[in-house]
C-alpha cells in the first residue's frame, strides 16, 4: 500500500508539473527515480501484450504491462490534472514570478542531483550534455506557427506534447503553447469536452507508443549518453523558468493567447526598474531554496539512474 501511495503522489507531481509551460513531468519522474521504469512500462503496450494475455490471462497481462506501477501513477496524474493543475494554472496567471522561482530551484537541483551521481566526469560526457541543452533551447523554434485547433492538429499536437512530456526539461505544455493549442486543451480538460479529449488523447497514445520505444532502445544501447542528454534537456529548460525576465518578442495564438518567442533576462535589481513591477526577491529566493531542498531530499532517497553501466556513452 505504501508503494501505491508513493506512486500516486509522484504521479500527482508529474501532472502538476505538466500543467506549467516550461516544466516537464518527465523531470519529476527523473528525480524521483521512476523514469526508466515508466519508459519501459509504456513500451510494453503493444502486440506482445496479447501474447501475455493468452498465456497468463488477466494476471499475466497485468504483470506484462506492469499495471501495479502504472495504475497508481496514472491515477495521480489524472487527479492532479483535474485538481492541482487548476491551482497551478491560477498561480501561473497571478503569481508567475514566484511559481517560476520555485520550479527554477526544483529543476536546477534535479540537474545537480543527477550530475553528481555520474561520478568521475570525462571529456566525452560533455558532448551529449551540450546536445541536450541545444535541443531543449531550439526545439520550440522548430515547431509550426499557431493554427486552428482542428481534429488533425489536435491529434498531431497530442503526439508531440506527450513525447516532450516524457523528456526531462522539455515542456509539453510549452510546446502546446507554441503551437497555439495550450488554451484549447486546458479549457477542454476543465470543461470535460469529451470529443476534444478523445482526439487529443489518441494523439498522446500514438506518441507514447512510438517515443517510448525510441527511448527504451536508446537506454538499452547508449545508457549513459542518453541520461547525460536528458540532463542537458533539464539545463536547457532553466532559461524558461528564470523569474526576472522581460518579454521582448511574441506572437498571438488562437483566442489572442500570447506565445513568447524571446525574453531579456534581468537581475532582480534591474527587473523593478525596467518593468515597474516588484522583484519579490526575498520570497522568490525562499521558494527557490524550497525547490532545491525538496529535490535534494527526494534525490537522496531515490535510486541513482546511473546505477548500471557508467562507461558506455
C-alpha positions, 0 to 999 in steps of 0.5 A: 500500500505504501508503494501505491501511495508513493506512486500516486503522489509522484504521479500527482507531481508529474501532472502538476508539473505538466500543467506549467509551460516550461516544466516537464513531468518527465523531470519529476519522474527523473528525480524521483527515480521512476523514469526508466521504469515508466519508459519501459512500462509504456513500451510494453503496450503493444502486440506482445501484450496479447501474447501475455494475455493468452498465456497468463490471462488477466494476471499475466497481462497485468504483470506484462504491462506492469499495471501495479506501477502504472495504475497508481501513477496514472491515477495521480496524474489524472487527479492532479490534472483535474485538481492541482493543475487548476491551482497551478494554472491560477498561480501561473496567471497571478503569481508567475514570478514566484511559481517560476522561482520555485520550479527554477530551484526544483529543476536546477537541483534535479540537474545537480542531483543527477550530475553528481551521481555520474561520478568521475566526469570525462571529456566525452560526457560533455558532448551529449550534455551540450546536445541536450541543452541545444535541443531543449533551447531550439526545439520550440523554434522548430515547431509550426506557427499557431493554427486552428485547433482542428481534429488533425492538429489536435491529434498531431499536437497530442503526439508531440506534447506527450513525447516532450512530456516524457523528456526531462526539461522539455515542456509539453505544455510549452510546446502546446503553447507554441503551437497555439493549442495550450488554451484549447486543451486546458479549457477542454480538460476543465470543461470535460469536452469529451470529443476534444479529449478523445482526439487529443488523447489518441494523439498522446497514445500514438506518441507514447507508443512510438517515443517510448520505444525510441527511448527504451532502445536508446537506454538499452544501447547508449545508457549513459549518453542518453541520461547525460542528454536528458540532463542537458534537456533539464539545463536547457529548460532553466532559461524558461523558468528564470523569474526576472525576465522581460518579454521582448518578442511574441506572437498571438495564438488562437483566442489572442493567447500570447506565445513568447518567442524571446525574453531579456533576462534581468537581475532582480535589481534591474527587473523593478526598474525596467518593468515597474513591477516588484522583484519579490526577491526575498520570497522568490529566493525562499521558494527557490531554496524550497525547490532545491531542498525538496529535490535534494531530499527526494534525490537522496532517497531515490535510486541513482539512474546511473546505477548500471553501466557508467562507461558506455556513452 
